[in-house]
Amino acid sequence: MAFSFFAHEQGRVHVCGHRGYSLHYPENTLPAFEAAKAAGATTVEIDVVLTADGEPIILHDLTVDRTTDGRGFAADLCLEQIRSLDAGGRFHPAFAGTKIPTVAEALDWVKADDMGVVLEIKEAERPDIAVDRVAALLRSTGTVDRVIVISFDHVVLKRAVERHPDLRTEAITHARHADLVGVLKACRASSVSIELDMFRPDDARALHEAGFSNRVHVPRPDVLAEFWRSGRDPLPDLVQWIADGLIDTISGDDVPFIAMLVGRAGRAG
């Protein structure tokens, strides 16, 4: 069966490891992706920027400073320089020597391990080139149906679909829009990313009726603990929404936690 980001087509609600299993593994690395799958993820969210020589690599920030032992903008470093960096030791000494992966390496892993990818274009200076390079890799690796390209920049998404009609795209939102379906139609997206506090069941029903999928991002348990300490708990409603088929993908840093929610809702497939 072809890979689908719709829960009703896939027969399960997707569990998406945000930057892999980023709570306990160095984000956006192959160990984090492998750990996410082992913990129950069926998709992983990754971030993409370009090196100085135009290679799409997996990195959240525009600079390498926070997650590696290097310094500077990825756009000023060639792939050989990027590959010399340690992307794991700063997270924990046990991961010392972990490399920043290329998108090509991640797609090879995705195909071999039967996973899906939510691929965010973080590249700021050459976003259209990043989209074009990613689209070419998807075709050459036969993973077009396993990847959905996402961005906060809805104009970039619109241009992406105009140049590459075979791409599925997802618009990231951090607000509740008055006409969410209209927003997706305007940028020709196939799906929307919604924060849990902005999710409403009626919006989800409208999205599904119009043919759009959704991904809901859930905070970590330590963030939700503030609600629990005050006698508030968003989880019963969330589990019910999952059970009712209103959510296609649940995303988060704590993969076992979100996998548990999907299992509790009886939608693990």
Secondary structure in CASP SS format (residue, H / E / C, confidence):
PFRMAT SS
TARGET T0000
AUTHOR 0000-0000-0000
METHOD secondary structure of the structure
MODEL  1
M C 1.00
A C 1.00
F C 1.00
S C 1.00
F C 1.00
F C 1.00
A H 1.00
H H 1.00
E H 1.00
Q H 1.00
G C 1.00
R C 1.00
V C 1.00
H E 1.00
V E 1.00
C E 1.00
G E 1.00
H E 1.00
R C 1.00
G C 1.00
Y C 1.00
S C 1.00
L C 1.00
H C 1.00
Y C 1.00
P C 1.00
E C 1.00
N C 1.00
T C 1.00
L H 1.00
P H 1.00
A H 1.00
F H 1.00
E H 1.00
A H 1.00
A H 1.00
K H 1.00
A H 1.00
A C 1.00
G C 1.00
A C 1.00
T C 1.00
T E 1.00
V E 1.00
E E 1.00
I E 1.00
D E 1.00
V E 1.00
V E 1.00
L E 1.00
T C 1.00
A C 1.00
D C 1.00
G C 1.00
E C 1.00
P E 1.00
I E 1.00
I E 1.00
L C 1.00
H C 1.00
D C 1.00
L C 1.00
T E 1.00
V C 1.00
D C 1.00
R C 1.00
T C 1.00
T C 1.00
D C 1.00
G C 1.00
R C 1.00
G C 1.00
F E 1.00
A H 1.00
A H 1.00
D H 1.00
L C 1.00
C C 1.00
L H 1.00
E H 1.00
Q H 1.00
I H 1.00
R H 1.00
S C 1.00
L C 1.00
D C 1.00
A C 1.00
G C 1.00
G C 1.00
R C 1.00
F C 1.00
H C 1.00
P H 1.00
A H 1.00
F H 1.00
A C 1.00
G C 1.00
T C 1.00
K C 1.00
I C 1.00
P C 1.00
T E 1.00
V H 1.00
A H 1.00
E H 1.00
A H 1.00
L H 1.00
D H 1.00
W H 1.00
V H 1.00
K H 1.00
A H 1.00
D C 1.00
D C 1.00
M C 1.00
G E 1.00
V E 1.00
V E 1.00
L E 1.00
E E 1.00
I E 1.00
K C 1.00
E C 1.00
A C 1.00
E C 1.00
R C 1.00
P H 1.00
D H 1.00
I H 1.00
A H 1.00
V H 1.00
D H 1.00
R H 1.00
V H 1.00
A H 1.00
A H 1.00
L H 1.00
L H 1.00
R H 1.00
S H 1.00
T H 1.00
G C 1.00
T C 1.00
V H 1.00
D H 1.00
R H 1.00
V E 1.00
I E 1.00
V E 1.00
I E 1.00
S E 1.00
F C 1.00
D C 1.00
H H 1.00
V H 1.00
V H 1.00
L H 1.00
K H 1.00
R H 1.00
A H 1.00
V H 1.00
E H 1.00
R H 1.00
H C 1.00
P C 1.00
D C 1.00
L C 1.00
R E 1.00
T E 1.00
E E 1.00
A E 1.00
I E 1.00
T C 1.00
H C 1.00
A C 1.00
R C 1.00
H C 1.00
A C 1.00
D C 1.00
L H 1.00
V H 1.00
G H 1.00
V H 1.00
L H 1.00
K H 1.00
A H 1.00
C H 1.00
R C 1.00
A C 1.00
S C 1.00
S E 1.00
V E 1.00
S E 1.00
I E 1.00
E E 1.00
L H 1.00
D H 1.00
M H 1.00
F C 1.00
R C 1.00
P H 1.00
D H 1.00
D H 1.00
A H 1.00
R H 1.00
A H 1.00
L H 1.00
H H 1.00
E H 1.00
A C 1.00
G C 1.00
F C 1.00
S E 1.00
N E 1.00
R E 1.00
V E 1.00
H E 1.00
V C 1.00
P C 1.00
R C 1.00
P H 1.00
D H 1.00
V H 1.00
L H 1.00
A H 1.00
E H 1.00
F H 1.00
W H 1.00
R H 1.00
S C 1.00
G C 1.00
R C 1.00
D C 1.00
P C 1.00
L H 1.00
P H 1.00
D H 1.00
L H 1.00
V H 1.00
Q H 1.00
W H 1.00
I H 1.00
A H 1.00
D C 1.00
G C 1.00
L C 1.00
I C 1.00
D C 1.00
T E 1.00
I E 1.00
S E 1.00
G E 1.00
D C 1.00
D C 1.00
V H 1.00
P H 1.00
F H 1.00
I H 1.00
A H 1.00
M H 1.00
L H 1.00
V H 1.00
G H 1.00
R H 1.00
A C 1.00
G C 1.00
R C 1.00
A C 1.00
G C 1.00
END
